[in-house]
Amino acid sequence: MGEFTGKVAFITGAAHGQGRAVALALAAAGADIAALDVGKQIEYPAYDFGSSADLDTLKAEVEALGTKCVTFAADVRDDAAVTRAVEGTIAALGRIDILFNNAGICAYAKVDEMTDDEWNAMIDINLKGPFNVTRRAVPYMKQNGGGVIINNSSVMGLRGGNRLSHYTASKWGLTGLTKAWAIELAPANIRVVSIHPTGVNTPMNDGLAAMEGKTPIEIAEASAGNLLPVPWVESEDVAHMVLYLASDKARYVTGAQFVLDAGLLSV
Ligand SMILES: NC(=O)c1ccc[n+]([C@@H]2O[C@H](COP(=O)([O-])OP(=O)(O)OC[C@H]3O[C@@H](n4cnc5c(N)ncnc54)[C@H](O)[C@@H]3O)[C@@H](O)[C@H]2O)c1
């Protein structure tokens, strides 16, 4: 029996990066996994998205850990596809206890050069996406008598980011949703928290650096915000934090922001 045996976790952006690491860590602790990802390249930004093949290998890796996994190729902007994924999870796994709103994009743009398409994609995916998934999952959490929603914001959900105004706005918005949903959903015994990582060693990190014509380490050294002498944190560090927040050890934790920033926000 694992700590999460009998629980079902619904994870967006699960094909690679942080979502995949969280899916595998929760499965290793006994949870059944519903893994949603757009699963293909979309119009923006120009870096590698998770693929349907990544979803297939994730399913195999979860099942090798001894728990169940269902996968959905869906865009969090598409309410009908999100609804089908949530209902498909209930049909296959019976419940949703943990929601990790993790799918997101990032790209640099100066405010006076930003296009409507760039602004809209950032806000629609990073802010409306979590709204789409949450509003479909919450009725099933209420049926269970409770649950936990963990929103993957960023340090940029608690500070400003240079040439990242659309990203920063989306992540502050997600911090706000966390606060508001925590108030609204506490009577239903649904906890809502946000996490705020510094740079994480994922395909997003690699892709952002490549779009700048730099290596990830050059980008990290140029920003040099972390107090601890590390360029970034790993997806597994994020998974440790998410597992704590999803667990009964955090049963009275809601509405709060958890930084995983190697000290960045301390100065
Ligand atoms: N990498 C970082 O430095 C960093 C730091 C702080 C916060 N974050 C946030 O953490 C989250 C995960 O980031 P990551 O580093 O794992 O990124 P990533 O790009 O490596 O992985 C993101 C996953 O989300 C999927 N995705 C993107 N748009 C989607 C959509 N519209 N619908 C469904 N799936 C979609 C991608 O296919 C990919 O598999 C994001 O919300 C990101 O903003 C990242």
PDBQT file of the ligand as one rigid body, heavy atoms in Angstrom, charges set to zero:
ROOT
HETATM    1  N1  LIG A 301      10.519  25.327 -16.596  1.00  0.00    +0.000 N 
HETATM    2  C1  LIG A 301      10.538  26.356 -15.772  1.00  0.00    +0.000 C 
HETATM    3  O1  LIG A 301      11.591  27.000 -15.601  1.00  0.00    +0.000 OA
HETATM    4  C2  LIG A 301       9.312  26.729 -14.969  1.00  0.00    +0.000 A 
HETATM    5  C3  LIG A 301       9.476  27.511 -13.803  1.00  0.00    +0.000 A 
HETATM    6  C4  LIG A 301       8.349  27.840 -13.047  1.00  0.00    +0.000 A 
HETATM    7  C5  LIG A 301       7.090  27.415 -13.454  1.00  0.00    +0.000 A 
HETATM    8  N2  LIG A 301       6.959  26.678 -14.615  1.00  0.00    +0.000 N 
HETATM    9  C6  LIG A 301       5.606  26.247 -14.978  1.00  0.00    +0.000 C 
HETATM   10  O2  LIG A 301       5.515  24.855 -14.766  1.00  0.00    +0.000 OA
HETATM   11  C7  LIG A 301       4.587  24.271 -15.667  1.00  0.00    +0.000 C 
HETATM   12  C8  LIG A 301       5.218  23.079 -16.356  1.00  0.00    +0.000 C 
HETATM   13  O3  LIG A 301       6.348  23.557 -17.053  1.00  0.00    +0.000 OA
HETATM   14  P1  LIG A 301       7.514  22.617 -17.631  1.00  0.00    +0.000 P 
HETATM   15  O4  LIG A 301       8.776  23.287 -17.241  1.00  0.00    +0.000 OA
HETATM   16  O5  LIG A 301       7.306  21.195 -17.280  1.00  0.00    +0.000 OA
HETATM   17  O6  LIG A 301       7.241  22.882 -19.196  1.00  0.00    +0.000 OA
HETATM   18  P2  LIG A 301       7.357  21.932 -20.465  1.00  0.00    +0.000 P 
HETATM   19  O7  LIG A 301       7.132  22.820 -21.647  1.00  0.00    +0.000 OA
HETATM   20  O8  LIG A 301       8.620  21.190 -20.376  1.00  0.00    +0.000 OA
HETATM   21  O9  LIG A 301       6.109  20.955 -20.273  1.00  0.00    +0.000 OA
HETATM   22  C9  LIG A 301       4.795  21.467 -20.356  1.00  0.00    +0.000 C 
HETATM   23  C10 LIG A 301       3.842  20.398 -20.851  1.00  0.00    +0.000 C 
HETATM   24  O10 LIG A 301       2.562  21.044 -21.022  1.00  0.00    +0.000 OA
HETATM   25  C11 LIG A 301       2.031  20.688 -22.283  1.00  0.00    +0.000 C 
HETATM   26  N3  LIG A 301       1.148  21.753 -22.766  1.00  0.00    +0.000 N 
HETATM   27  C12 LIG A 301       1.515  22.981 -23.186  1.00  0.00    +0.000 A 
HETATM   28  N4  LIG A 301       0.441  23.663 -23.614  1.00  0.00    +0.000 NA
HETATM   29  C13 LIG A 301      -0.628  22.855 -23.434  1.00  0.00    +0.000 A 
HETATM   30  C14 LIG A 301      -2.007  22.997 -23.699  1.00  0.00    +0.000 A 
HETATM   31  N5  LIG A 301      -2.506  24.118 -24.277  1.00  0.00    +0.000 N 
HETATM   32  N6  LIG A 301      -2.837  21.983 -23.380  1.00  0.00    +0.000 NA
HETATM   33  C15 LIG A 301      -2.344  20.835 -22.832  1.00  0.00    +0.000 A 
HETATM   34  N7  LIG A 301      -1.034  20.633 -22.598  1.00  0.00    +0.000 NA
HETATM   35  C16 LIG A 301      -0.181  21.626 -22.897  1.00  0.00    +0.000 A 
HETATM   36  C17 LIG A 301       3.253  20.475 -23.166  1.00  0.00    +0.000 C 
HETATM   37  O11 LIG A 301       2.972  19.654 -24.314  1.00  0.00    +0.000 OA
HETATM   38  C18 LIG A 301       4.255  19.849 -22.217  1.00  0.00    +0.000 C 
HETATM   39  O12 LIG A 301       4.176  18.442 -22.204  1.00  0.00    +0.000 OA
HETATM   40  C19 LIG A 301       4.162  25.393 -16.607  1.00  0.00    +0.000 C 
HETATM   41  O13 LIG A 301       2.909  25.911 -16.205  1.00  0.00    +0.000 OA
HETATM   42  C20 LIG A 301       5.254  26.433 -16.429  1.00  0.00    +0.000 C 
HETATM   43  O14 LIG A 301       4.784  27.739 -16.711  1.00  0.00    +0.000 OA
HETATM   44  C21 LIG A 301       8.040  26.321 -15.362  1.00  0.00    +0.000 A 
ENDROOT
TORSDOF 0
